[in-house]
């Protein structure tokens, strides 16, 4: 492989990151190769390690190196409350607020019929099984908090989950509207997320 092809390959690889276009990828590539070779090698090693060692928690789907993530294995957490989010990034944002001490379930995305993404694609049955399993282990689940994003797809996902859980006599709440409509949790400031959790309905 020639030098130019190696550089082009790096630029194309960087473009796979969300929000990174050609110009941004080029700036990153040239910066790493011109000013921070050590950082580039460290990044390559970290990416390889994460890609080969980080998987999904068997219970909640979040990213972890263990079979069961530290949150799910923590007996001090409130096992009567379950917060449902769309992505591991959303869970991380909520956890950093310190406002929620229960357990999580990370959906594998959100319902989007127009894109052909249905209940099986985001693991809804696994969510319902998780709620049933929590009830068997620690007593009845007192609350499931739906913390899907306030997008059209997030609202549809929340509605479908809510209807199914209410049919099972599970108390369901939704994040309060302190989180801006159309926003994604990982980009919302922590204070707003904390208030939304406290004021959930």
C-alpha positions as CSV (number, residue, x, y, z in Angstrom):
1,X,0.0,0.0,0.0
2,X,1.4,3.4,-0.9
3,X,1.7,6.4,1.4
4,X,-1.1,8.2,-0.3
5,X,-3.4,5.2,-0.1
6,X,-2.6,4.8,3.7
7,X,-3.5,8.4,4.2
8,X,-6.7,8.1,2.2
9,X,-7.6,5.0,4.2
10,X,-7.1,6.9,7.5
11,X,-9.2,9.8,6.2
12,X,-12.0,7.5,5.1
13,X,-11.9,5.7,8.5
14,X,-12.2,9.0,10.4
15,X,-15.2,9.9,8.3
16,X,-17.1,7.0,9.8
17,X,-17.4,9.0,13.0
18,X,-20.7,10.8,13.4
19,X,-20.6,14.5,12.3
20,X,-17.2,14.1,10.6
21,X,-17.1,15.2,7.0
22,X,-14.2,15.1,4.5
23,X,-12.6,18.4,5.7
24,X,-12.8,17.5,9.4
25,X,-11.4,14.0,8.7
26,X,-8.5,15.5,6.7
27,X,-7.7,17.9,9.5
28,X,-7.7,15.2,12.0
29,X,-5.5,12.9,9.9
30,X,-2.9,15.6,9.1
31,X,-2.8,16.7,12.7
32,X,-2.2,13.2,14.0
33,X,0.5,12.4,11.5
34,X,2.2,15.7,11.6
35,X,2.0,16.7,15.2
36,X,1.0,13.7,17.4
37,X,2.3,10.4,16.1
38,X,2.4,9.0,19.7
39,X,-1.3,10.0,20.1
40,X,-2.2,8.3,16.8
41,X,-0.6,5.1,17.9
42,X,-2.2,5.3,21.3
43,X,-5.6,5.9,19.7
44,X,-5.1,2.9,17.3
45,X,-4.2,0.7,20.3
46,X,-7.2,1.9,22.4
47,X,-9.6,1.4,19.5
48,X,-8.3,-2.1,18.8
49,X,-8.6,-3.0,22.5
50,X,-12.1,-1.6,22.9
51,X,-13.3,-3.2,19.7
52,X,-12.1,-6.6,20.8
53,X,-12.9,-6.5,24.5
54,X,-16.0,-4.4,25.0
55,X,-19.3,-6.1,24.4
56,X,-23.0,-5.7,25.5
57,X,-24.1,-6.5,29.1
58,X,-26.2,-9.7,29.0
59,X,-28.9,-8.1,31.2
60,X,-29.2,-4.4,30.1
61,X,-27.3,-4.2,26.8
62,X,-24.9,-1.4,27.8
63,X,-21.3,-1.6,26.8
64,X,-19.0,-3.4,29.3
65,X,-16.0,-5.7,29.4
66,X,-17.7,-8.0,31.8
67,X,-20.5,-10.5,31.0
68,X,-22.7,-8.5,33.4
69,X,-22.0,-4.7,33.7
70,X,-21.1,-3.2,37.1
71,X,-24.4,-1.4,37.4
72,X,-26.5,-4.6,37.0
73,X,-24.3,-6.4,39.4
74,X,-24.5,-3.7,42.1
75,X,-26.7,-5.0,44.9
76,X,-26.9,-1.4,46.3
77,X,-28.9,-0.2,43.3
78,X,-32.7,0.1,43.5
79,X,-33.9,-3.1,41.8
80,X,-37.5,-1.9,41.8
81,X,-36.9,0.8,39.2
82,X,-35.8,0.4,35.6
83,X,-34.8,3.3,33.3
84,X,-35.1,2.6,29.6
85,X,-32.8,4.5,27.2
86,X,-32.0,4.2,23.5
87,X,-28.2,4.0,23.6
88,X,-25.3,3.4,26.0
89,X,-24.4,7.1,25.5
90,X,-27.8,8.1,26.9
91,X,-27.3,5.8,29.9
92,X,-23.9,7.3,30.5
93,X,-25.4,10.8,30.4
94,X,-28.1,9.9,32.9
95,X,-25.7,8.1,35.2
96,X,-23.4,11.1,35.4
97,X,-26.2,13.3,36.8
98,X,-26.3,11.1,40.0
99,X,-30.1,11.5,40.1
100,X,-31.0,7.9,39.4
101,X,-30.0,4.9,41.5
102,X,-32.0,2.2,39.9
103,X,-31.2,-0.1,37.0
104,X,-31.1,0.5,33.2
105,X,-32.1,-1.2,30.0
106,X,-30.5,0.0,26.8
107,X,-32.6,-0.4,23.7
108,X,-30.7,-1.3,20.5
109,X,-32.0,1.9,18.9
110,X,-35.6,3.2,18.4
111,X,-38.6,2.1,16.4
112,X,-38.7,3.5,12.9
113,X,-41.2,1.8,10.6
114,X,-40.1,4.0,7.7
115,X,-36.6,2.6,8.0
116,X,-37.8,-1.0,8.6
117,X,-36.8,-1.0,12.3
118,X,-39.3,-2.9,14.3
119,X,-39.6,-4.3,17.9
120,X,-37.3,-7.2,17.3
121,X,-34.6,-5.0,15.9
122,X,-34.3,-3.0,19.2
123,X,-34.9,-5.9,21.6
124,X,-38.3,-5.0,23.0
125,X,-39.0,-8.6,24.0
126,X,-35.7,-8.7,26.0
127,X,-36.8,-5.6,27.8
128,X,-40.1,-7.2,28.8
129,X,-38.3,-10.3,29.9
130,X,-36.0,-8.1,31.9
131,X,-38.9,-6.5,33.7
132,X,-40.4,-9.9,34.5
133,X,-37.1,-11.2,35.7
134,X,-36.5,-8.2,38.0
135,X,-39.9,-8.9,39.5
136,X,-39.0,-12.5,40.3
137,X,-35.6,-11.6,41.8
138,X,-36.3,-8.6,44.0
139,X,-40.1,-8.2,44.2
140,X,-42.4,-6.3,41.9
141,X,-41.0,-3.6,39.7
142,X,-42.4,-0.4,41.1
143,X,-41.6,1.9,38.2
144,X,-40.2,1.8,34.6
145,X,-39.0,5.2,33.5
146,X,-39.1,5.7,29.8
147,X,-36.1,8.0,28.9
148,X,-36.2,7.6,25.1
149,X,-35.2,10.8,23.2
150,X,-37.9,13.4,22.4
151,X,-37.8,12.7,18.7
152,X,-40.7,11.4,16.6
153,X,-39.2,7.9,16.7
154,X,-38.4,8.2,20.4
155,X,-42.0,9.1,21.2
156,X,-43.3,6.1,19.2
157,X,-40.9,3.8,20.9
158,X,-42.0,5.2,24.3
159,X,-45.7,4.8,23.5
160,X,-45.3,1.1,22.4
161,X,-43.3,0.2,25.5
162,X,-45.7,2.1,27.7
163,X,-48.8,0.3,26.4
164,X,-47.3,-3.1,26.8
165,X,-46.0,-2.5,30.3
166,X,-49.3,-0.9,31.4
167,X,-51.1,-4.1,30.2
168,X,-48.8,-6.0,32.6
169,X,-49.9,-3.6,35.4
170,X,-46.4,-2.0,35.6
171,X,-46.3,1.7,36.7
172,X,-44.7,3.6,33.8
173,X,-43.4,7.2,33.8
174,X,-41.8,9.4,31.1
175,X,-39.0,11.9,31.5
176,X,-40.4,15.4,32.1
177,X,-40.2,17.9,29.2
178,X,-37.2,19.7,30.7
179,X,-35.3,17.9,28.0
180,X,-35.6,19.9,24.8
181,X,-37.8,18.4,22.1
182,X,-35.7,17.0,19.3
183,X,-32.6,16.7,21.5
184,X,-30.4,13.6,22.3
185,X,-29.5,13.0,25.9
186,X,-25.8,12.7,25.4
187,X,-25.7,16.4,24.2
188,X,-28.0,17.8,26.9
189,X,-26.5,19.5,30.0
190,X,-26.5,17.5,33.2
191,X,-28.6,19.9,35.2
192,X,-31.4,19.7,32.6
193,X,-31.3,15.9,32.7
194,X,-31.3,15.8,36.5
195,X,-34.4,18.0,36.7
196,X,-36.1,15.9,34.0
197,X,-35.5,12.8,36.1
198,X,-36.8,14.4,39.3
199,X,-39.9,15.9,37.6
200,X,-40.8,12.7,35.6
201,X,-44.5,11.9,35.3
